[in-house]
Amino acid sequence: MPFYLLAYVSAWQRYFDFTGRSTRKEFWLFFLLHFVVTVLFIAVDISFPQFGWGDLIYGVVSFIPMVAIIVRRLHDSGRSGWWGWVFVVPVIGPFWLIYLLALASQDEQLQQGALR
């Protein structure tokens, strides 16, 4: 199985796993494939209105794995998963979260202490 599919499948297998870490590569590959699948569902929705619920169902079902991988990615960058809430800050929140998600991984030895 190609490495990008492994990252996508791994995120789904860890559906309710809010502990541990996810690397930048794992996160961004999942995010890219999630985006592609979402766009495909939207295209099907537009082309075939009778399947209009597909994109909504996928969005609802994929919400938990997306939050879980964001939390694990924040852990990997040395931050608490609670930093994911920065997304709700008007205007700058989403950009701030993208910045946090793009940070380099912290050394595992530094992770032994409390997360910031």
C-alpha positions as a Markdown table, in Angstrom:
| # | Residue | x | y | z |
|---|---|---|---|---|
| 1 | Met | 0.0 | 0.0 | 0.0 |
| 2 | Pro | 1.4 | 3.5 | -0.9 |
| 3 | Phe | 2.7 | 5.5 | 2.0 |
| 4 | Tyr | 0.1 | 8.2 | 1.6 |
| 5 | Leu | -2.7 | 5.7 | 1.9 |
| 6 | Leu | -1.0 | 4.2 | 5.0 |
| 7 | Ala | -1.2 | 7.6 | 6.7 |
| 8 | Tyr | -4.9 | 8.0 | 5.8 |
| 9 | Val | -5.8 | 4.4 | 6.9 |
| 10 | Ser | -3.7 | 4.8 | 10.1 |
| 11 | Ala | -5.7 | 7.9 | 11.1 |
| 12 | Trp | -8.9 | 6.0 | 10.7 |
| 13 | Gln | -7.6 | 3.1 | 12.7 |
| 14 | Arg | -6.8 | 5.5 | 15.5 |
| 15 | Tyr | -10.3 | 7.0 | 15.4 |
| 16 | Phe | -10.7 | 7.7 | 19.1 |
| 17 | Asp | -6.9 | 7.8 | 20.0 |
| 18 | Phe | -6.3 | 11.3 | 21.4 |
| 19 | Thr | -3.0 | 10.2 | 23.0 |
| 20 | Gly | 0.4 | 9.7 | 21.5 |
| 21 | Arg | 1.9 | 11.5 | 18.6 |
| 22 | Ser | 1.5 | 11.9 | 14.8 |
| 23 | Thr | 4.3 | 13.2 | 12.7 |
| 24 | Arg | 4.0 | 16.2 | 10.3 |
| 25 | Lys | 4.2 | 13.8 | 7.4 |
| 26 | Glu | 1.4 | 11.6 | 8.8 |
| 27 | Phe | -0.8 | 14.6 | 9.5 |
| 28 | Trp | -0.4 | 16.4 | 6.2 |
| 29 | Leu | -0.8 | 13.2 | 4.2 |
| 30 | Phe | -4.0 | 12.5 | 6.0 |
| 31 | Phe | -5.1 | 16.1 | 5.6 |
| 32 | Leu | -4.4 | 16.0 | 1.9 |
| 33 | Leu | -6.3 | 12.8 | 1.3 |
| 34 | His | -9.1 | 14.0 | 3.5 |
| 35 | Phe | -9.3 | 17.1 | 1.4 |
| 36 | Val | -9.4 | 15.1 | -1.9 |
| 37 | Val | -12.1 | 12.8 | -0.6 |
| 38 | Thr | -14.1 | 15.7 | 0.6 |
| 39 | Val | -13.8 | 17.4 | -2.8 |
| 40 | Leu | -14.9 | 14.2 | -4.5 |
| 41 | Phe | -17.9 | 13.9 | -2.3 |
| 42 | Ile | -18.8 | 17.5 | -3.1 |
| 43 | Ala | -18.4 | 16.9 | -6.8 |
| 44 | Val | -20.7 | 13.9 | -6.6 |
| 45 | Asp | -23.1 | 15.9 | -4.6 |
| 46 | Ile | -23.2 | 18.6 | -7.3 |
| 47 | Ser | -23.3 | 16.2 | -10.2 |
| 48 | Phe | -25.9 | 13.8 | -8.7 |
| 49 | Pro | -28.2 | 15.7 | -6.3 |
| 50 | Gln | -29.8 | 12.4 | -5.1 |
| 51 | Phe | -26.5 | 11.6 | -3.4 |
| 52 | Gly | -26.4 | 15.0 | -1.7 |
| 53 | Trp | -26.0 | 13.6 | 1.7 |
| 54 | Gly | -22.6 | 11.9 | 1.0 |
| 55 | Asp | -20.4 | 14.9 | 1.7 |
| 56 | Leu | -22.3 | 15.7 | 4.9 |
| 57 | Ile | -22.1 | 12.2 | 6.1 |
| 58 | Tyr | -18.4 | 12.0 | 5.4 |
| 59 | Gly | -17.8 | 15.3 | 7.1 |
| 60 | Val | -19.6 | 14.1 | 10.3 |
| 61 | Val | -18.0 | 10.7 | 10.3 |
| 62 | Ser | -14.5 | 12.1 | 9.7 |
| 63 | Phe | -14.8 | 14.9 | 12.3 |
| 64 | Ile | -13.5 | 12.7 | 15.2 |
| 65 | Pro | -10.5 | 11.3 | 13.3 |
| 66 | Met | -9.6 | 14.8 | 12.2 |
| 67 | Val | -9.7 | 16.2 | 15.8 |
| 68 | Ala | -7.8 | 13.1 | 17.0 |
| 69 | Ile | -5.0 | 13.5 | 14.5 |
| 70 | Ile | -4.8 | 17.3 | 15.2 |
| 71 | Val | -4.4 | 16.5 | 19.0 |
| 72 | Arg | -1.7 | 13.9 | 18.3 |
| 73 | Arg | 0.1 | 16.3 | 15.9 |
| 74 | Leu | 0.0 | 19.0 | 18.6 |
| 75 | His | 1.4 | 16.5 | 21.1 |
| 76 | Asp | 4.2 | 15.7 | 18.6 |
| 77 | Ser | 5.1 | 19.4 | 18.4 |
| 78 | Gly | 5.4 | 19.6 | 22.2 |
| 79 | Arg | 2.0 | 21.2 | 22.9 |
| 80 | Ser | -1.2 | 20.2 | 24.6 |
| 81 | Gly | -4.0 | 19.0 | 22.5 |
| 82 | Trp | -6.1 | 21.8 | 24.0 |
| 83 | Trp | -4.3 | 24.2 | 21.7 |
| 84 | Gly | -6.6 | 22.9 | 19.0 |
| 85 | Trp | -9.2 | 25.2 | 20.5 |
| 86 | Val | -7.2 | 28.2 | 19.0 |
| 87 | Phe | -9.1 | 27.4 | 15.8 |
| 88 | Val | -12.2 | 29.2 | 17.2 |
| 89 | Val | -10.4 | 32.5 | 17.7 |
| 90 | Pro | -11.9 | 34.9 | 15.1 |
| 91 | Val | -9.8 | 35.7 | 12.0 |
| 92 | Ile | -6.4 | 34.5 | 13.2 |
| 93 | Gly | -7.4 | 31.3 | 14.9 |
| 94 | Pro | -7.3 | 29.0 | 11.9 |
| 95 | Phe | -3.9 | 30.5 | 10.7 |
| 96 | Trp | -2.5 | 30.1 | 14.2 |
| 97 | Leu | -3.5 | 26.4 | 14.3 |
| 98 | Ile | -2.0 | 25.8 | 10.9 |
| 99 | Tyr | 1.3 | 27.3 | 12.2 |
| 100 | Leu | 1.2 | 25.1 | 15.3 |
| 101 | Leu | 0.5 | 22.0 | 13.1 |
| 102 | Ala | 3.4 | 22.8 | 10.8 |
| 103 | Leu | 5.9 | 23.1 | 13.7 |
| 104 | Ala | 8.7 | 20.5 | 13.8 |
| 105 | Ser | 8.5 | 17.5 | 16.0 |
| 106 | Gln | 9.9 | 17.8 | 19.5 |
| 107 | Asp | 12.5 | 15.3 | 20.8 |
| 108 | Glu | 10.8 | 12.4 | 22.5 |
| 109 | Gln | 12.9 | 12.9 | 25.6 |
| 110 | Leu | 11.4 | 16.4 | 26.0 |
| 111 | Gln | 7.9 | 14.8 | 25.8 |
| 112 | Gln | 8.4 | 12.9 | 29.0 |
| 113 | Gly | 7.4 | 16.0 | 31.0 |
| 114 | Ala | 4.1 | 17.8 | 31.1 |
| 115 | Leu | 2.9 | 19.1 | 27.8 |
| 116 | Arg | 2.6 | 22.9 | 27.4 |
